[in-house]
Amino acid sequence: MYVADNPLNAADPSGRQALTEYSMANEQSRRESAATEPVGQTTADLYGEALANEQIAEAQSLYSSFFSSGDNVAIAKGTYVDMEGNIHNFVGTNDFYGSRGWELYQRIISPGGLQQSVGEFIPVQHFSSPGDALHVEFKVIQYFENLVSNLPANSRIVVGISHPAGICAACQYALLTESGYPVTQIGNTFIVTLEHGIKIILASIIP
């Protein structure tokens, strides 16, 4: 129960405990019957969207702390729950290429850089060719493709993107046509469904 925006007995100040409980309950549901669709998926999507929108401000704050306006960097800040119910916070950026990209890349991996300021950082790379460098949205998808077996079924990975112009048109098109997964677009939020009903909710400011 919340009174004046404060929970009774000071429990669950972030509101994220519900995300943990929901994920664990649905993992049990998957084990009991993989063919049964858990109840409340739409509610979980709406709750996930709200949390993803909260992450946008945190992503933008990280951008302001390490980069200047005009730097070609998009930061993803997100959270997810593992199979044991532990909540993880993570950060990632796009890959880089070229000499200017090398400068930005070094700003991330150097001592005291963005990579060392957070506990869980999606690996970033520098390439000589722009065709090899992934945008941050696809870095996130790639990262969680490899973690599916460690996540509860039907859980939500909520992600805010820092880019002030929102997810770029090229990424929007690629997400809808090239991700290899079912994708739903709601404004400038994209919901990518992985295996076992696990969904990545990518939110950014609507330009």
Secondary structure, 3 states (H helix, E strand, C coil): CEECCEEHHHCCCCCCHHHHHHHHHHHHHHHHCCCCCCCCHHHHHHHHHHHHHHHHHHHHHHHHHHCCCCCCCCEEEEEEECCCCCEEEEEEECCEEHHHHHHHHHHHHCCCCHHHHCCCECCCCEECCHHHCCCHHHHHHHHHHCCHHHCCCCCEEEEEECCCCCCCHHHHHHHHHHCCCCEEEECCEEEEECHHHCEEEEECCCC
